[in-house]
Amino acid sequence: MLNKKNNITNDEVTFQIHKIYVKDLSFESPNSPNVFKENWNPKISCDLNNIFDKLEKNLFDVTLRVIVKVHINLKLIFLCEVHQSGIFYIQGMSKKKLLYCLGVYCPNILFPYSRECISNLTSKGGFPQLNLEPVNFDSMFNKNNIKK
């Protein structure tokens, strides 16, 4: 069906990035400066979480939350938390495809910004630059959305 006002068909899919921004940012190194004396053999854990809110029709705010904790032995060396967000305009998708887009495609767009932010924060905190491994959001999405 043709919409004469916009000259697009209702079957057309539209995806636009309206804004990429940092919603929340935190870096803590509670045991500095003494941690700089430690032998650098860290245990690194990374927790990822993706949430989204519908702002208005076809407009969504997606946030990728990344929390990195680095320990040596049981001592917390540093904790870095980044909430990287984006506002996306998405039109013409079925509910299933929209959920996939919000849970996979948008986080894939946001992740490089999060990775860069964490890398910069760790080096500014006096630690070796931390480069997070790539993430398979498709696999995570499918694992979390298995029909029971």
Protein Blocks (a to p, Z undefined) as FASTA:
>chain_A
ZZfklopafkbccdddfbdcdfbdcdddfkbcklmmpccddddddddddddddfbghiac
ddddddddddehjbcfbdcddddddddddehiafklmmmmmmmmmmmmmmmmmmmmmmmm
mmmnopacdddddddfklmmmmmmccZZ
